[in-house]
Amino acid sequence: MKKLGNIKIVVFDLDGTLLSNRGEIGEETKELIKKLKTYNVRFSFATGRLHTAIMKYAGELEIDIPLISLDGCLIKSYPKNEILFESFVKEKHVKKAVNFAEEFLVNVALCHDKAIYYTEQNSIIPQIIEKFGANFEPVETYEKLCGRTLEVVLAGDNRGAIKYIYERMHLPYSVGLNTSLIKSSTYEGIYYLEIRRKGSSKAKGFQRLLKYLKIKETDAAVVGDWYNDISLFQTKAVKVALNNAVPEIKRLADIITKRNNDEDGTAEFLQMLLKSRSNHGR
């Protein structure tokens, strides 16, 4: 296993990882993070949530470096809210996805920095999209919102229709996009098609953050549980999967905790890290 003594930063996924199913950070994790900061270990997030939906957790942990949100589409500092990186889907691609969604009766929403926008015919969006803590705002039309969209999300139970749209939005039809077809971890039978500009992923966001902080990939650790963490688990970082992680994540992991996210599983890894850093010195 890779040495933990050189770790300078830990980047957490949130839902299913750092957070319990009640949306809380474990008390043991909080205490260990405080101790690890005395060894100059830094902390950040890489999540599918909006930036505004993760700020309170950054505040709890007193994080003072940029946070990766919307699966790498936005990297924004906290608490100053300075943008390190943002990646908008091209307007023509946003409109194409919206048109497909309307044609095949699939729910669609546009994710921006501060809110997720949905129209009346997509009114179920706030109930089925896994963007926890997001501000959802109804709009009459998407027309004026297509130019600054960070991510387009299609959602519904018609997997066949969503898969067809995925194929039509995928290469060779739409150059310059990252498209992900995933099954919901919370809502049974619901599938998502997430559309982002090419070059936007958790791994790319992670690498951009490390470059900004001047930290080597091998001196970083990532902690996750779900399919959208796979790109993180393909980097050179120390990879930590919680006990509740999907098999694909566990296969890529260097460390698998015995505890799950409801048992403050991140604390198990942080205890290992603290012990290693204590032996390694400050």
KASULBEL-V32625 format. One record per residue. N is the residue number from 0. RES is the residue in one small letter. PSI is psi in whole degrees, 0 to 359 (none if undefined). BURIAL is + if it has 9 or more other C-alpha atoms within 8 Angstrom, else -. D_LAST is the distance of its C-alpha to the last C-alpha in Angstrom with 2 decimals. Layout:
BEGIN
N:RES:PSI:BURIAL:D_LAST + N:RES:PSI:BURIAL:D_LAST
END
This chain:
BEGIN
0:m:147:-:21.30 + 1:k:148:-:18.63 + 2:k:140:-:15.12 + 3:l:347:+:12.89 + 4:g:339:+:9.57 + 5:n:2:-:9.88 + 6:i:127:+:11.12 + 7:k:345:+:10.61 + 8:i:143:+:13.76 + 9:v:127:+:16.18 + 10:v:119:+:19.82 + 11:f:139:+:22.25 + 12:d:158:+:25.99 + 13:l:285:+:27.54 + 14:d:126:+:30.90 + 15:g:358:+:30.93 + 16:t:274:+:27.14 + 17:l:326:+:25.00 + 18:l:142:+:28.23 + 19:s:174:+:30.62 + 20:n:350:+:34.28 + 21:r:0:-:34.73 + 22:g:30:-:32.38 + 23:e:149:-:29.66 + 24:i:133:+:25.88 + 25:g:145:+:25.17 + 26:e:322:-:23.96 + 27:e:319:-:21.47 + 28:t:316:+:19.98 + 29:k:315:+:19.79 + 30:e:319:-:17.96 + 31:l:323:+:15.39 + 32:i:319:+:14.84 + 33:k:316:+:14.30 + 34:k:318:+:11.62 + 35:l:331:+:9.86 + 36:k:332:+:10.20 + 37:t:345:-:7.96 + 38:y:17:+:5.06 + 39:n:28:-:7.34 + 40:v:134:+:9.54 + 41:r:163:+:13.07 + 42:f:145:+:16.40 + 43:s:179:+:19.99 + 44:f:152:+:23.38 + 45:a:106:+:25.90 + 46:t:161:+:29.16 + 47:g:353:+:32.90 + 48:r:165:+:33.27 + 49:l:156:+:34.19 + 50:h:318:+:31.63 + 51:t:339:+:33.49 + 52:a:359:+:33.18 + 53:i:355:+:29.37 + 54:m:323:+:28.64 + 55:k:327:-:28.91 + 56:y:323:-:26.17 + 57:a:322:+:23.87 + 58:g:319:+:24.84 + 59:e:321:-:24.10 + 60:l:1:+:20.50 + 61:e:47:-:20.19 + 62:i:134:+:19.51 + 63:d:23:-:19.85 + 64:i:167:-:20.10 + 65:p:152:+:23.26 + 66:l:142:+:24.70 + 67:i:118:+:26.80 + 68:s:171:+:30.15 + 69:l:46:+:33.53 + 70:d:37:+:32.03 + 71:g:356:+:30.77 + 72:c:335:+:33.77 + 73:l:133:+:31.85 + 74:i:116:+:28.35 + 75:k:138:+:28.23 + 76:s:158:+:25.68 + 77:y:134:+:25.24 + 78:p:4:-:26.36 + 79:k:344:-:28.02 + 80:n:39:-:29.80 + 81:e:134:-:29.62 + 82:i:121:+:30.69 + 83:l:325:+:28.55 + 84:f:139:-:31.01 + 85:e:145:+:34.24 + 86:s:109:+:36.81 + 87:f:139:+:40.35 + 88:v:137:+:42.82 + 89:k:141:-:45.87 + 90:e:320:+:48.66 + 91:k:327:-:51.13 + 92:h:324:+:48.87 + 93:v:312:+:48.39 + 94:k:323:+:52.15 + 95:k:316:-:52.80 + 96:a:318:+:50.58 + 97:v:317:+:52.25 + 98:n:317:-:55.68 + 99:f:315:+:54.91 + 100:a:317:+:53.69 + 101:e:321:+:56.90 + 102:e:320:-:59.07 + 103:f:13:-:57.67 + 104:l:45:-:57.17 + 105:v:138:+:53.39 + 106:n:141:+:51.25 + 107:v:144:+:49.16 + 108:a:155:+:46.72 + 109:l:124:+:44.91 + 110:c:121:+:41.24 + 111:h:182:+:40.26 + 112:d:313:+:37.18 + 113:k:348:+:38.32 + 114:a:163:+:40.93 + 115:i:125:+:42.71 + 116:y:140:+:46.37 + 117:y:151:+:49.27 + 118:t:173:+:53.06 + 119:e:321:-:55.62 + 120:q:350:-:56.41 + 121:n:31:+:52.71 + 122:s:346:+:52.47 + 123:i:349:-:50.99 + 124:i:311:+:47.78 + 125:p:338:-:45.78 + 126:q:343:-:46.65 + 127:i:354:+:45.69 + 128:i:134:-:42.77 + 129:e:58:-:39.26 + 130:k:72:-:37.69 + 131:f:139:-:36.67 + 132:g:2:-:36.44 + 133:a:154:+:38.20 + 134:n:115:+:40.85 + 135:f:131:+:44.09 + 136:e:124:-:46.85 + 137:p:143:+:50.46 + 138:v:158:+:52.22 + 139:e:323:-:55.79 + 140:t:157:-:54.90 + 141:y:356:+:52.00 + 142:e:312:-:53.85 + 143:k:3:-:51.81 + 144:l:353:-:48.42 + 145:c:339:+:48.39 + 146:g:337:+:46.99 + 147:r:42:+:43.50 + 148:t:126:+:42.79 + 149:l:328:+:39.30 + 150:e:137:+:40.41 + 151:v:132:+:43.79 + 152:v:124:+:43.93 + 153:l:139:+:47.06 + 154:a:145:+:47.36 + 155:g:181:+:50.03 + 156:d:358:-:51.51 + 157:n:83:+:53.64 + 158:r:324:+:51.38 + 159:g:315:-:54.15 + 160:a:318:+:54.49 + 161:i:321:+:50.76 + 162:k:321:+:50.47 + 163:y:316:-:53.39 + 164:i:320:+:51.81 + 165:y:314:+:48.55 + 166:e:324:-:50.58 + 167:r:337:+:52.37 + 168:m:356:+:49.16 + 169:h:170:+:47.54 + 170:l:145:-:48.19 + 171:p:7:-:50.72 + 172:y:322:-:51.97 + 173:s:97:+:49.07 + 174:v:141:-:46.96 + 175:g:15:-:43.65 + 176:l:151:+:42.72 + 177:n:122:+:40.19 + 178:t:135:+:42.09 + 179:s:125:+:40.87 + 180:l:114:+:43.27 + 181:i:156:-:41.59 + 182:k:142:-:42.76 + 183:s:140:+:41.77 + 184:s:352:-:39.38 + 185:t:318:-:40.96 + 186:y:114:-:44.61 + 187:e:131:-:46.76 + 188:g:2:-:48.79 + 189:i:137:+:47.16 + 190:y:151:+:45.97 + 191:y:143:+:44.17 + 192:l:114:+:44.48 + 193:e:127:+:41.61 + 194:i:121:+:42.37 + 195:r:165:+:39.86 + 196:r:145:+:39.99 + 197:k:140:-:38.96 + 198:g:2:-:35.36 + 199:s:113:+:34.20 + 200:s:168:+:32.27 + 201:k:319:+:29.00 + 202:a:316:+:27.76 + 203:k:318:+:28.97 + 204:g:318:+:27.40 + 205:f:314:+:24.06 + 206:q:323:+:24.36 + 207:r:320:-:25.46 + 208:l:316:+:22.51 + 209:l:320:+:20.03 + 210:k:318:+:22.12 + 211:y:322:-:22.05 + 212:l:354:-:18.24 + 213:k:48:-:18.02 + 214:i:135:+:16.10 + 215:k:148:-:17.55 + 216:e:322:+:19.36 + 217:t:349:+:17.76 + 218:d:22:+:14.27 + 219:a:158:+:15.90 + 220:a:143:+:17.48 + 221:v:144:+:20.85 + 222:v:125:+:22.54 + 223:g:183:+:26.34 + 224:d:341:+:29.70 + 225:w:174:+:32.66 + 226:y:325:+:34.62 + 227:n:0:-:33.31 + 228:d:356:+:29.81 + 229:i:317:+:31.22 + 230:s:323:+:30.40 + 231:l:323:+:26.68 + 232:f:4:+:26.95 + 233:q:8:-:28.48 + 234:t:182:-:25.45 + 235:k:5:-:22.88 + 236:a:164:+:20.20 + 237:v:126:+:19.34 + 238:k:123:+:22.32 + 239:v:120:+:22.55 + 240:a:136:+:26.04 + 241:l:162:+:27.01 + 242:n:331:+:29.84 + 243:n:5:+:32.27 + 244:a:154:+:31.63 + 245:v:155:+:34.66 + 246:p:324:-:35.29 + 247:e:325:-:34.68 + 248:i:317:+:31.06 + 249:k:323:+:30.55 + 250:r:332:-:31.98 + 251:l:353:+:29.38 + 252:a:149:+:26.38 + 253:d:329:+:23.75 + 254:i:135:-:23.18 + 255:i:121:+:25.87 + 256:t:156:+:25.18 + 257:k:337:-:27.82 + 258:r:152:+:27.94 + 259:n:183:+:29.50 + 260:n:334:+:28.85 + 261:d:352:+:31.11 + 262:e:22:-:29.05 + 263:d:50:+:25.70 + 264:g:331:+:24.88 + 265:t:330:+:21.78 + 266:a:328:+:20.20 + 267:e:315:+:20.82 + 268:f:318:+:18.64 + 269:l:329:+:15.87 + 270:q:319:+:15.95 + 271:m:318:-:15.58 + 272:l:318:+:12.62 + 273:l:317:+:10.89 + 274:k:317:-:11.90 + 275:s:318:+:10.71 + 276:r:326:+:7.14 + 277:s:320:+:7.32 + 278:n:329:-:8.94 + 279:h:332:-:6.91 + 280:g:167:-:3.76 + 281:r:none:-:0.00
END
